[in-house]
């Protein structure tokens, strides 16, 4: 009997052609991920951050607005949601080219083309319609995840522990992914191309591997309770936003562990949204005593207090935000 050569591990950087997606991929040490052939600079002149829904002057708001992450300033109209009703407390995710908005106080999923402006287009429906508000959300280039949510048909203050997925490139409904360790809502999440991290009011940092299905695991501690928004590059996630504390905290997505102090927001606010580029995070809107029009920025790989970025064209809270430059895209 001839002794067979032992199977060698896949080397980091190995290439393959995925016949299901018709895309070239490389192995990053954990899984195969798409090779990026486009960039925010080529598509939209830099990373574009798009916000949708929310409560403010027009309450709730069916309009989407956007800003350019590198330049700052005010926001510009993007388009309206396809569903006629206005909504808030939605979720969002994106690839380089396509943005997804879902849920809120309705079961619609819609998509937009980030490089253009225009109205949303029907994508599918959310399962568990009564639990589609106030979820954490994030994405990589192919899959958007939502975590938890507020069940507004149940007794007061009832959270859910569901994690669901949306395949960004394929129209259809969301599907079950797994469960969180606790039922919760008003959370925040961010992602690298391989891993999603999210915090909850139990002070935990939880994580899942985006390409697989399964339940979350606890990876560390996030001080001072639930956070309302988060953004990341492929390495570091920054969590922000409470009505009591201006402090922000960061997590190393690959190694996990307890969150470490990052800096301070310009003011303590909740119900804000966040997105940005691979170098810069933007926090927009929220509530102090009423809806705010504040936008502020921070540089992801440094630490320190945030600085003014510009103003929303109208005060808003409970928006969802996405971009074509977030950490889940590499």
C-alpha positions in Angstrom: 0.0 0.0 0.0 1.4 3.3 -1.1 1.6 6.0 1.6 -0.3 9.1 0.5 1.1 12.6 0.8 -0.6 14.5 3.7 -3.1 17.1 2.7 -1.5 20.6 3.0 -3.4 23.5 4.5 -4.6 26.2 2.0 -1.9 28.9 1.9 -3.0 32.5 2.6 -3.3 34.3 -0.7 -4.3 31.2 -2.7 -6.6 32.1 -5.6 -9.7 30.3 -7.0 -12.5 31.1 -9.4 -16.0 30.7 -7.8 -18.3 29.2 -10.5 -21.4 30.0 -8.4 -20.7 33.8 -8.3 -18.4 34.0 -11.3 -15.9 35.9 -9.3 -12.2 35.5 -8.5 -11.5 34.9 -4.8 -8.4 34.7 -2.5 -8.0 32.8 0.8 -7.5 35.2 3.7 -6.5 32.5 6.2 -10.1 31.7 7.2 -12.2 31.6 4.1 -12.2 32.6 0.4 -13.3 36.3 -0.2 -13.9 38.2 -3.4 -11.0 40.1 -5.0 -12.1 43.7 -5.1 -12.0 45.1 -8.7 -13.7 48.4 -8.0 -13.3 51.1 -5.4 -15.4 53.9 -3.8 -13.1 56.4 -5.5 -13.8 54.9 -9.0 -17.5 54.5 -8.4 -18.6 57.5 -6.3 -15.5 59.8 -6.0 -14.8 58.4 -2.5 -16.9 56.6 0.0 -20.6 57.5 0.0 -22.7 57.3 3.1 -26.4 56.9 2.6 -29.0 57.3 5.4 -32.6 56.3 5.3 -35.8 56.6 7.4 -35.7 58.3 10.7 -37.8 60.6 12.9 -37.3 64.4 12.7 -38.9 67.4 11.0 -40.7 65.0 8.6 -41.7 62.3 11.1 -41.2 59.5 10.3 -39.1 60.1 7.1 -39.3 58.2 3.9 -36.4 60.1 2.3 -32.9 58.8 1.8 -30.0 61.3 2.0 -26.2 61.0 1.4 -22.9 62.6 2.1 -19.3 62.1 0.8 -17.2 60.8 3.7 -13.9 62.3 2.6 -15.1 65.9 2.2 -17.7 66.6 4.9 -20.4 69.3 4.8 -24.1 68.9 4.5 -26.2 66.1 3.0 -28.0 65.8 -0.3 -31.3 64.0 -1.3 -30.8 60.5 -2.7 -34.4 59.3 -3.3 -37.4 57.8 -1.6 -38.3 54.4 -0.5 -40.4 52.4 -2.9 -43.0 51.5 -0.2 -45.3 54.5 0.2 -45.3 54.6 4.0 -42.6 56.4 6.0 -40.7 54.4 8.6 -37.9 54.5 11.1 -35.7 52.1 13.1 -34.6 50.2 10.0 -31.6 48.2 9.2 -29.1 48.5 6.3 -26.1 46.8 4.6 -24.2 47.1 1.4 -21.7 45.7 -1.1 -19.5 48.1 -3.2 -22.4 48.7 -5.5 -25.7 47.8 -3.9 -27.3 49.1 -0.7 -30.1 47.3 1.3 -32.6 48.9 3.6 -35.0 46.6 5.5 -37.6 46.4 8.3 -38.6 49.2 10.6 -42.3 49.2 11.3 -43.0 47.3 8.1 -41.7 44.1 6.4 -40.2 45.5 3.2 -36.7 45.0 2.0 -35.5 47.4 -0.7 -32.3 48.0 -2.6 -30.6 51.0 -4.2 -27.6 51.4 -6.5 -25.1 53.4 -4.5 -23.3 55.0 -7.4 -26.5 56.6 -8.7 -29.4 58.5 -7.0 -33.0 57.4 -7.1 -35.8 55.6 -5.3 -35.6 52.2 -3.7 -36.7 49.0 -5.5 -38.5 46.1 -3.9 -36.1 43.3 -2.9 -38.2 41.0 -0.7 -39.8 40.7 2.7 -38.7 40.3 6.2 -39.8 37.3 8.2 -41.1 37.9 11.7 -42.6 41.3 10.8 -43.4 42.2 14.4 -39.7 42.0 15.4 -38.1 44.0 12.6 -37.3 47.3 14.4 -34.2 48.4 16.4 -31.9 45.6 15.3 -28.2 45.6 15.0 -27.0 45.3 11.4 -23.8 44.9 9.4 -22.6 43.3 6.2 -19.7 42.1 4.1 -19.7 42.1 0.3 -22.2 39.3 -0.1 -24.3 39.0 3.1 -26.1 41.4 5.4 -26.9 40.3 9.0 -29.4 41.6 11.5 -29.4 40.8 15.2 -32.1 41.0 17.8 -34.9 43.5 17.5 -37.9 44.9 19.4 -41.1 42.9 19.2 -43.7 45.6 19.3 -46.6 43.1 19.4 -45.4 41.5 22.6 -45.6 43.0 26.1 -43.6 46.2 26.7 -39.8 46.0 26.3 -39.7 42.6 24.7 -36.6 41.8 22.7 -35.8 38.9 20.4 -32.6 36.8 20.0 -32.9 36.1 16.3 -30.0 36.6 13.8 -31.1 36.7 10.2 -29.3 37.0 6.9 -29.9 38.7 3.5 -28.0 37.7 0.4 -27.2 41.1 -1.1 -26.8 39.9 -4.7 -29.9 37.8 -4.8 -33.5 39.2 -4.5 -35.6 37.5 -1.9 -36.7 37.3 1.7 -34.3 37.3 4.7 -33.6 33.9 6.3 -32.7 32.5 9.7 -29.0 32.6 10.6 -28.9 31.6 14.3 -29.5 33.0 17.7 -27.8 35.5 20.1 -27.0 34.5 23.6 -29.7 36.8 24.9 -32.8 38.5 23.6 -32.1 42.2 23.0 -32.6 45.4 20.9 -31.0 48.8 20.5 -27.7 47.2 19.6 -24.9 48.1 17.2 -22.8 45.9 14.9 -19.8 46.1 12.5 -17.9 43.7 10.4 -14.7 42.6 8.7 -15.0 40.5 5.5 -15.2 37.4 7.7 -16.6 38.3 11.1 -19.5 40.3 12.5 -19.2 41.8 16.0 -22.0 43.4 18.0 -22.7 44.7 21.5 -25.8 44.4 23.7 -27.1 45.8 27.0 -25.7 42.9 28.9 -22.2 44.6 28.3 -21.2 41.7 26.0 -19.3 41.8 22.7 -20.7 39.0 20.7 -19.5 37.6 17.3 -20.4 35.3 14.4 -18.6 34.1 11.3 -20.5 35.7 8.4 -20.1 33.0 5.9 -21.5 30.2 8.1 -24.8 29.7 10.0 -25.0 29.4 13.7 -25.4 31.1 17.1 -23.2 33.9 18.4 -20.5 33.6 21.0 -19.2 36.1 23.6 -15.9 37.6 22.9 -15.4 40.3 25.5 -17.0 43.2 27.4 -18.4 46.5 26.1 -18.6 49.0 29.0 -21.5 51.3 29.8 -24.2 49.2 28.2 -25.9 49.2 24.8 -24.6 51.3 22.0 -26.7 52.7 19.2 -24.2 52.7 16.3 -20.9 51.2 15.2 -18.6 51.4 12.2 -15.4 49.6 11.3 -12.6 49.1 8.8 -11.4 45.5 8.3 -9.5 45.6 11.6 -11.1 47.8 14.2 -14.8 48.4 15.2 -15.8 51.6 17.0 -19.0 51.6 19.1 -20.7 54.9 20.1 -23.9 56.5 21.1 -25.8 56.5 24.4 -28.0 59.2 26.0 -25.8 59.1 29.2 -22.2 58.7 28.1 -20.2 60.5 25.3 -17.5 57.8 25.5 -16.7 55.5 22.5 -15.0 52.1 22.6 -13.2 50.0 20.1 -12.8 46.3 19.5 -10.2 44.4 17.5 -12.4 42.3 15.2 -9.8 39.5 14.6 -8.6 39.0 18.2 -11.7 40.2 20.1 -11.3 40.6 23.8 -12.7 43.5 25.9 -13.4 46.8 24.3 -10.9 49.6 25.0 -11.5 53.3 25.3 -11.4 55.1 22.0 -12.5 58.7 22.6 -15.5 60.9 23.1 -18.4 62.1 20.9 -19.1 65.8 20.7 -22.1 65.2 22.9 -23.9 62.2 24.5 -26.7 61.2 22.0 -28.7 58.1 21.3 -30.7 56.8 18.4 -27.8 57.8 16.0 -26.5 56.0 13.0 -22.9 55.5 11.7 -21.0 54.4 8.6 -18.0 55.8 6.7 -14.9 54.6 4.9 -11.9 52.4 5.6 -10.2 55.3 7.4 -13.0 57.4 8.8 -16.2 56.9 10.7 -19.2 59.3 10.6 -21.9 59.5 13.3 -25.0 61.3 12.3 -28.1 62.6 14.0 -29.7 61.1 17.1 -31.4 62.6 20.1 -30.3 64.8 22.9 -33.5 66.4 24.2 -34.9 66.3 20.6 -33.7 65.2 17.2 -30.3 66.4 16.3 -28.7 67.4 12.9 -25.1 66.9 14.2 -22.6 64.9 12.1 -19.2 64.2 13.5 -16.2 62.2 12.4 -13.3 60.2 13.8 -10.3 58.5 12.2 -10.6 54.8 12.8 -6.9 53.9 13.4 -6.2 56.7 15.8 -7.9 57.4 19.2 -9.2 60.6 20.5 -12.3 62.8 20.6 -14.5 63.2 17.6 -14.8 66.5 15.7 -17.5 68.3 13.8 -18.2 67.0 10.2 -21.1 69.1 9.1 -24.9 69.1 9.4 -27.7 67.0 8.3 -30.2 68.9 6.1 -32.7 68.3 8.8 -32.6 66.9 12.3 -33.1 63.2 12.4 -32.9 60.2 14.8 -33.5 56.5 14.3 -32.0 56.4 10.9 -30.1 53.5 9.3 -26.9 54.1 7.4 -24.7 52.3 4.9 -21.7 53.0 2.7 -19.6 51.5 -0.1 -16.5 51.8 2.0 -17.1 49.9 5.3 -14.9 47.3 6.9 -16.9 44.3 5.7 -15.7 45.1 2.1 -12.0 44.7 3.1 
